[in-house]
């Protein structure tokens, strides 16, 4: 069994990013610090996080520091591992209507 420090060492040795802003493809830098790469525009929900750019960035950084509930993480992992849709019944119905895919979630 690998310890947390062992995992960090493995990440460091492979030069994998440790922080979300270190990932080349991540939008974290744009949302959290206002670094706007080409071909990027903020999602309308992101624009609702605050009345101006600075307040949205501060709110987003605080939001990203929160730890998700253990039950929520378990459900996300379950659905991701099984290829199931995670969302409300309305969301699943919209997905089915748009894609024709009848994938469902177990609850």
Rosetta silent file (secondary structure, phi, psi, omega in degrees, C-alpha in Angstrom):
SEQUENCE: XXXXXXXXXXXXXXXXXXXXXXXXXXXXXXXXXXXXXXXXXXXXXXXXXXXXXXXXXXXXXXXXXXXXXXXXXXXXXXXXXXXXXXXXXXXXXXXXXXXXXXXXXXX
SCORE:     score description
SCORE:     0.000 S_00000001
   1 L     0.000  131.920 -178.917    0.000    0.000    0.000 S_00000001
   2 L   -88.189  135.234  178.223    1.380    3.398   -0.982 S_00000001
   3 L   -81.774  167.059  178.337    1.355    6.177    1.592 S_00000001
   4 H   -58.897  -42.082  179.612    0.308    9.753    0.869 S_00000001
   5 H   -67.415  -31.466  175.922    3.945   10.860    0.929 S_00000001
   6 H   -66.576  -40.488  177.354    4.761    8.025   -1.459 S_00000001
   7 H   -64.460  -43.314  178.741    2.070    9.204   -3.878 S_00000001
   8 H   -61.480  -40.069  178.607    3.385   12.783   -3.693 S_00000001
   9 H   -64.605  -40.730  178.382    6.896   11.501   -4.398 S_00000001
  10 H   -62.423  -42.441  178.005    5.610    9.510   -7.383 S_00000001
  11 H   -62.343  -47.328 -178.840    3.873   12.606   -8.723 S_00000001
  12 H   -61.563  -45.122 -177.278    7.005   14.707   -8.173 S_00000001
  13 H   -64.915  -32.589  179.208    9.294   12.117   -9.781 S_00000001
  14 H   -88.791   -1.987 -179.147    7.090   11.896  -12.861 S_00000001
  15 L    61.037   33.882  174.050    6.775   15.669  -12.974 S_00000001
  16 L   -76.533  147.333  176.979    2.996   15.442  -12.874 S_00000001
  17 L   -62.151  142.917  179.132    1.181   18.621  -11.917 S_00000001
  18 L  -102.183  -35.130 -177.860    0.345   18.883   -8.235 S_00000001
  19 L  -108.859  148.283 -175.570   -1.945   21.929   -8.314 S_00000001
  20 H   -56.201  -34.952  179.845   -4.928   22.403  -10.660 S_00000001
  21 H   -70.899  -11.655  179.304   -3.377   25.485  -12.256 S_00000001
  22 H   -82.237  -17.534  178.778   -0.332   23.452  -13.249 S_00000001
  23 L   -73.079  128.574 -177.466   -2.294   21.312  -15.711 S_00000001
  24 L   -58.031  -39.399 -174.309   -1.807   22.675  -19.204 S_00000001
  25 L   -89.428   -2.467 -174.978   -5.427   21.986  -20.211 S_00000001
  26 L   -75.098  143.534  174.595   -7.043   23.205  -16.977 S_00000001
  27 L   -90.118    3.837 -177.000   -9.311   26.254  -16.908 S_00000001
  28 H   -55.425  -47.282 -178.365   -8.394   26.787  -13.244 S_00000001
  29 H   -59.309  -37.616  179.669   -5.957   29.642  -13.998 S_00000001
  30 H   -69.114  -45.960 -178.471   -8.629   31.430  -15.997 S_00000001
  31 H   -72.266  -38.366 -173.467  -11.340   31.003  -13.364 S_00000001
  32 H   -89.888  -27.771 -173.015   -9.154   31.554  -10.305 S_00000001
  33 H  -131.600   -1.343  176.466   -6.685   34.173  -11.520 S_00000001
  34 L    80.379   12.006  176.166   -8.068   35.704  -14.717 S_00000001
  35 L   -77.474  111.300 -173.117   -5.418   34.262  -17.048 S_00000001
  36 L  -103.605  103.797  177.339   -7.422   34.008  -20.256 S_00000001
  37 L   -73.878  165.912  175.156   -6.059   31.535  -22.811 S_00000001
  38 L   -63.507  157.184  178.140   -7.155   31.598  -26.421 S_00000001
  39 L    57.580   37.052  179.428  -10.381   29.836  -27.346 S_00000001
  40 L  -133.624  139.523  170.978  -11.806   30.263  -23.850 S_00000001
  41 L  -144.405  144.920 -176.799  -14.834   32.078  -22.573 S_00000001
  42 L   -68.633  144.928  176.417  -16.360   31.915  -19.094 S_00000001
  43 L   -69.997  145.046  178.660  -19.463   29.805  -18.555 S_00000001
  44 H   -54.302  -34.380  177.753  -22.597   31.838  -17.717 S_00000001
  45 H   -67.129  -34.847  177.059  -22.768   30.145  -14.296 S_00000001
  46 H   -63.433  -38.439 -179.612  -19.220   31.275  -13.557 S_00000001
  47 H   -64.935  -19.823  178.938  -20.250   34.850  -14.314 S_00000001
  48 L   -84.992   -2.359 -178.747  -22.897   34.540  -11.584 S_00000001
  49 L   -72.696  -17.431 -179.639  -20.272   33.896   -8.884 S_00000001
  50 L  -171.801  168.565 -175.351  -19.743   37.623   -8.345 S_00000001
  51 L   -82.663  -14.472  177.640  -20.457   41.089   -9.667 S_00000001
  52 L  -145.799  171.538 -174.829  -16.962   41.621  -11.054 S_00000001
  53 H   -58.298  -45.437 -177.414  -13.956   39.629  -12.204 S_00000001
  54 H   -63.226  -44.430 -179.190  -12.052   39.904   -8.915 S_00000001
  55 H   -66.757  -35.301  176.192  -14.969   38.792   -6.751 S_00000001
  56 H   -65.259  -42.037  179.772  -15.639   35.839   -9.074 S_00000001
  57 H   -63.688  -44.223  179.194  -11.990   34.773   -8.897 S_00000001
  58 H   -62.326  -44.676  179.959  -11.949   34.983   -5.088 S_00000001
  59 H   -63.207  -43.352 -178.662  -15.193   33.026   -4.807 S_00000001
  60 H   -62.875  -44.718  179.106  -13.951   30.385   -7.272 S_00000001
  61 H   -61.126  -42.351  178.001  -10.659   29.900   -5.396 S_00000001
  62 H   -64.504  -41.148  179.646  -12.559   29.493   -2.113 S_00000001
  63 H   -61.579  -39.709 -178.686  -14.976   27.076   -3.767 S_00000001
  64 H   -72.552  -16.099  177.771  -12.116   24.934   -5.071 S_00000001
  65 H   -83.890  -14.906 -179.237  -10.669   24.661   -1.551 S_00000001
  66 L   -71.973  145.694  177.293  -13.822   23.008   -0.223 S_00000001
  67 L   -94.222  126.662  177.415  -13.812   19.246    0.252 S_00000001
  68 L   -64.042  151.877  176.587  -16.721   17.404   -1.373 S_00000001
  69 L   -60.373  142.548 -178.574  -18.930   15.279    0.861 S_00000001
  70 H   -57.484  -41.619 -179.804  -17.775   11.655    1.135 S_00000001
  71 H   -65.553  -38.068  178.160  -21.144   10.368   -0.119 S_00000001
  72 H   -64.431  -45.569  178.327  -21.005   12.683   -3.144 S_00000001
  73 H   -60.501  -40.997  179.453  -17.504   11.457   -4.013 S_00000001
  74 H   -62.286  -41.584 -179.972  -18.626    7.844   -3.686 S_00000001
  75 H   -67.621  -40.805  177.634  -21.541    8.453   -6.049 S_00000001
  76 H   -61.409  -46.814 -179.787  -19.307   10.249   -8.576 S_00000001
  77 H   -62.477  -43.319  179.848  -16.796    7.392   -8.492 S_00000001
  78 H   -59.034  -50.481 -177.703  -19.514    4.769   -8.822 S_00000001
  79 H   -66.314  -39.949  178.820  -21.085    6.432  -11.845 S_00000001
  80 H   -64.415  -42.458 -178.558  -17.710    7.190  -13.477 S_00000001
  81 H   -69.865  -29.081 -178.280  -16.505    3.608  -13.009 S_00000001
  82 H   -96.980   -5.560 -177.948  -19.753    2.111  -14.353 S_00000001
  83 L    71.624   32.506 -177.992  -20.235    4.620  -17.192 S_00000001
  84 L  -100.191  160.473  178.505  -23.512    5.835  -15.696 S_00000001
  85 L   -84.691  131.003  176.125  -25.130    9.265  -15.810 S_00000001
  86 L  -108.015  117.415  179.700  -24.966   11.247  -12.589 S_00000001
  87 L   165.316 -179.132  179.450  -27.721   13.805  -12.290 S_00000001
  88 L   -71.885  166.597  176.805  -31.369   14.432  -11.705 S_00000001
  89 H   -59.431  -40.167  178.116  -34.086   12.578  -13.561 S_00000001
  90 H   -60.155  -45.290  179.192  -34.688   15.739  -15.624 S_00000001
  91 H   -60.706  -44.698  179.981  -31.008   15.874  -16.561 S_00000001
  92 H   -63.270  -40.194  177.688  -31.023   12.205  -17.585 S_00000001
  93 H   -63.307  -41.859  177.428  -34.156   12.730  -19.698 S_00000001
  94 H   -63.341  -42.420  177.818  -32.532   15.713  -21.440 S_00000001
  95 H   -59.477  -48.007  179.819  -29.396   13.649  -22.064 S_00000001
  96 H   -60.107  -42.816 -178.803  -31.459   10.804  -23.527 S_00000001
  97 H   -64.418  -38.765 -177.635  -33.409   13.199  -25.750 S_00000001
  98 H   -78.263  -33.186 -172.468  -30.261   14.838  -27.102 S_00000001
  99 H  -110.753  -21.493 -174.003  -28.132   11.733  -27.600 S_00000001
 100 L    77.856   -3.091  179.646  -30.494    8.773  -27.877 S_00000001
 101 L   -76.920  128.324 -177.580  -28.236    7.039  -25.340 S_00000001
 102 L   -98.465   20.782  176.446  -30.325    5.118  -22.801 S_00000001
 103 L   -57.854  139.551  179.193  -27.575    4.937  -20.170 S_00000001
 104 L  -127.631  174.709  175.553  -29.035    5.296  -16.696 S_00000001
 105 L  -112.233  155.863 -178.491  -27.821    5.708  -13.178 S_00000001
 106 L   -85.469    2.503  178.398  -28.438    3.324  -10.322 S_00000001
 107 L   136.375    0.000    0.000  -29.669    6.053   -8.050 S_00000001
